[in-house]
């Protein structure tokens, strides 16, 4: 069974911590003597520590940077869409305030 000590910096992984757990998309950020700092990617990036000796239930897939970048771009596109919606909402509310000011 794989452990967190098996994960290499510069690589990305799809892994499952627990038998019934969700699959996570992670990369190694740093090592200490006993632990590994990981970043989990998704709608929100989360950094977390694991002991090097902790078991990984299943190391589903190892991805290189190019493969990982194509997956990460899916999240970036969603962020841009969210920002466009926020910009549109702000512009609409600003126009409404201007219209109300002209009526007074």
C-alpha positions in Angstrom: 0.0 0.0 0.0 1.3 3.5 -0.9 2.1 6.1 1.7 2.5 9.9 1.5 6.3 9.4 1.4 5.9 7.8 -2.0 4.5 11.1 -3.6 7.1 13.2 -5.5 7.3 17.0 -5.8 6.4 18.3 -9.2 3.9 15.6 -9.8 0.1 15.6 -9.4 -2.0 12.8 -8.1 -5.5 11.5 -8.0 -5.8 9.6 -4.8 -8.3 8.1 -2.4 -7.4 8.4 1.4 -10.0 6.0 2.7 -11.9 3.0 1.1 -15.2 4.9 0.7 -13.6 8.4 0.5 -13.7 10.8 -2.4 -10.9 11.0 -4.9 -8.7 14.0 -4.4 -6.5 15.9 -6.9 -3.3 16.8 -5.0 0.3 17.9 -5.4 3.2 17.9 -3.0 4.3 21.4 -1.9 7.0 20.5 0.7 8.5 17.9 2.9 9.6 18.1 6.6 11.4 15.3 8.3 8.2 13.4 9.2 5.4 15.1 7.1 4.3 16.1 3.7 2.6 19.4 2.8 0.0 18.8 0.1 -2.3 21.1 -1.9 -5.7 19.8 -2.8 -7.3 21.3 -6.0 -10.9 21.9 -6.7 -13.2 24.9 -6.6 -11.1 26.0 -3.6 -7.5 25.1 -3.1 -6.7 23.7 0.4 -3.2 23.0 1.8 -2.9 20.3 4.4 -0.3 18.1 6.2 0.0 14.3 6.3 2.5 12.1 8.0 4.9 10.5 5.5 4.0 7.1 7.1 0.2 7.6 6.6 -1.3 5.0 4.2 -3.0 6.0 1.0 -5.9 3.6 0.3 -5.5 3.9 -3.4 -3.1 6.0 -5.6 -5.5 6.2 -8.6 -3.3 8.0 -11.0 0.0 10.0 -11.3 -0.2 13.0 -13.6 2.5 15.2 -15.1 2.3 19.0 -15.1 0.8 19.2 -18.6 -2.0 16.8 -17.8 -2.7 18.5 -14.5 -2.7 21.9 -16.1 -5.5 20.9 -18.5 -7.6 19.8 -15.5 -6.8 22.9 -13.5 -7.9 25.1 -16.5 -11.4 23.7 -16.0 -11.5 25.4 -12.6 -10.0 28.6 -13.9 -12.7 28.9 -16.6 -15.3 28.6 -13.9 -13.7 31.4 -11.9 -13.7 33.7 -15.0 -17.4 33.0 -15.5 -18.1 33.7 -11.9 -16.2 37.0 -12.1 -18.2 38.0 -15.3 -21.4 37.3 -13.4 -20.3 39.5 -10.5 -19.2 42.3 -12.9 -22.6 42.1 -14.7 -24.5 42.2 -11.4 -22.5 45.2 -10.2 -23.0 47.1 -13.5 -26.8 46.4 -13.3 -27.0 47.6 -9.7 -24.9 50.7 -10.6 -27.2 51.5 -13.5 -30.3 51.1 -11.3 -28.8 53.6 -8.7 -28.1 56.1 -11.5 -31.6 55.7 -12.8 -33.0 56.3 -9.3 -30.8 59.4 -8.9 -32.1 60.9 -12.2 -35.8 60.4 -11.1 -35.3 62.4 -7.9 
